[in-house]
Amino acid sequence: MEKSYKTFLKNITTFVFDVDGVFTDGTLLITTNGEMLRKMSVKDGYALKVALNKGYNICIITGGTNEGVRNRLRGLGVTDIYMGAHHKIDALEEYLDIYDIDDQQVLYMGDDIPDIPPMKRVALAACPQNAVPEVKAISRYISHINGGQGCVRDVIEQVLKVRGDWMDHFSAAND
């Protein structure tokens, strides 16, 4: 019998996220001059700041290259951002090596085929409710929330609650 995803939460110290389809709903609005606009949940941003302020590791690995996305994430305090990562497993391995992080401490949330190799490497593979079927099939946890609507908050909040780091942060985060 497979272990419940909840048994892995207490060991998580590191969150790795894709962007499009996880922080965003996967929809792109394209302006007449070709600029691509995305929408992100402020609830995800709040939880991200709380986790960072509590000392959790946050890494972003995305195939996208939008500087607006980088600016938003940097504004929240994220420093480890891999953009244009078409082989996400390579970026994940580099990140884990740099910080000497054990796979068993990592939660990776992705939503599409390029996320599968890194998801298979970590202790807790998670995805939004609207992830593709292939990603859902390998995920230990499928959020009840869609990408771009708070699924990042969902997984961060669950880990922080289990580790006793959630409700003692009121002055720690502002988005």
C-alpha positions in Angstrom: 0.0 0.0 0.0 1.3 3.4 -1.0 2.0 5.9 1.8 -0.3 9.0 2.1 1.3 12.2 0.9 0.8 13.5 4.4 3.6 11.3 5.7 6.0 13.3 3.5 5.0 16.8 4.7 7.0 16.9 7.9 10.3 16.3 6.0 9.8 19.1 3.4 12.2 22.0 3.7 12.3 22.9 0.0 9.6 23.9 -2.5 10.2 23.8 -6.2 7.6 25.2 -8.5 6.9 25.6 -12.2 5.3 28.9 -13.2 2.8 28.6 -16.1 -0.1 26.4 -15.0 1.0 26.4 -11.3 1.4 30.1 -10.3 -0.7 31.0 -13.3 -3.8 29.4 -14.8 -1.9 28.7 -18.0 -3.7 31.4 -20.0 -1.6 33.9 -21.9 -3.0 37.3 -22.8 -1.0 38.7 -25.8 -1.0 42.4 -26.4 -0.9 43.9 -29.9 2.8 44.5 -29.5 3.4 40.8 -28.6 3.8 41.2 -24.8 2.5 38.1 -22.9 0.6 38.8 -19.8 -0.1 36.4 -17.0 -2.2 36.5 -13.9 -1.0 35.2 -10.5 -2.8 34.8 -7.2 -1.8 37.1 -4.3 -2.6 34.2 -1.9 0.2 32.2 -3.5 2.5 35.2 -3.1 1.6 35.6 0.6 2.3 31.9 1.3 5.6 32.1 -0.6 6.7 35.0 1.5 5.8 33.3 4.7 7.7 30.2 3.7 10.8 32.3 2.8 10.6 34.2 6.1 10.5 30.9 8.0 13.7 29.7 6.3 12.3 27.3 3.7 14.0 27.0 0.4 12.1 28.1 -2.7 13.2 27.5 -6.3 11.4 28.3 -9.5 12.1 26.2 -12.6 10.2 27.4 -15.7 10.6 27.1 -19.5 9.3 30.6 -19.8 11.5 33.7 -20.0 9.1 36.5 -19.1 11.0 39.2 -17.1 7.7 40.3 -15.5 7.5 36.9 -13.9 11.1 37.1 -12.7 10.4 40.6 -11.2 7.3 39.4 -9.4 9.1 36.4 -7.9 12.1 38.5 -6.9 9.8 41.1 -5.4 8.5 38.3 -3.1 12.0 37.3 -2.1 12.7 34.4 -4.4 16.4 34.3 -5.5 16.7 30.9 -7.1 14.9 31.3 -10.4 15.7 29.1 -13.5 14.1 30.6 -16.6 14.2 29.1 -20.1 14.8 25.7 -18.5 13.7 23.2 -21.2 15.3 20.2 -19.3 14.0 20.9 -15.9 15.7 17.9 -14.3 19.1 19.6 -15.1 18.0 22.8 -13.3 16.7 20.8 -10.3 19.9 18.8 -10.0 22.0 21.9 -10.1 19.9 23.6 -7.5 20.0 20.6 -5.1 23.8 20.3 -5.6 24.5 23.9 -4.9 22.6 23.9 -1.6 23.3 20.2 -0.7 19.6 19.4 -0.4 18.4 15.8 -0.1 15.6 14.7 -2.5 13.6 13.5 0.5 13.2 17.2 1.7 11.8 18.4 -1.6 8.2 19.1 -2.8 8.0 19.8 -6.6 4.7 21.2 -8.0 4.3 21.0 -11.8 1.4 20.7 -14.2 2.7 19.5 -17.6 4.9 16.9 -19.3 8.2 18.8 -18.9 7.7 18.6 -15.1 7.6 14.8 -15.0 11.4 14.1 -14.7 12.0 16.4 -11.7 8.7 15.3 -10.1 9.9 11.7 -10.2 13.1 12.6 -8.4 11.8 14.3 -5.3 10.0 13.0 -2.2 6.7 14.7 -2.9 5.4 15.3 -6.4 2.3 17.6 -6.4 0.2 19.2 -9.0 -2.8 21.6 -9.4 -6.3 20.1 -10.0 -6.1 21.1 -13.7 -2.7 19.4 -14.4 -2.5 17.1 -17.4 -3.4 13.4 -16.8 0.2 12.2 -17.1 1.3 14.6 -14.3 -1.7 13.6 -12.1 -0.8 10.0 -12.6 2.7 10.5 -10.9 1.6 13.0 -8.3 1.4 11.9 -4.6 -0.7 15.0 -4.0 -3.3 16.6 -6.4 -4.4 19.9 -5.0 -8.2 20.6 -5.0 -7.2 24.0 -6.4 -6.4 24.9 -10.0 -3.2 26.5 -11.2 -3.2 30.3 -10.7 -5.9 30.1 -8.1 -4.0 29.3 -4.9 -2.6 25.8 -5.4 0.9 27.0 -4.4 -0.7 28.4 -1.1 -2.4 25.0 -0.6 0.9 23.0 -0.6 2.9 25.6 1.3 0.2 26.0 4.0 -0.1 22.2 4.5 3.7 21.8 5.0 4.0 24.8 7.3 1.0 23.7 9.4 2.5 20.2 9.9 5.8 21.7 10.8 4.3 24.2 13.2 5.3 27.2 11.1 2.0 28.5 9.8 0.0 30.8 12.2 2.9 32.5 14.0 3.9 34.8 11.2 1.4 37.6 11.0 4.0 40.4 10.8 6.4 38.3 8.7 4.7 38.6 5.3 3.1 41.3 3.2 2.5 40.9 -0.4 
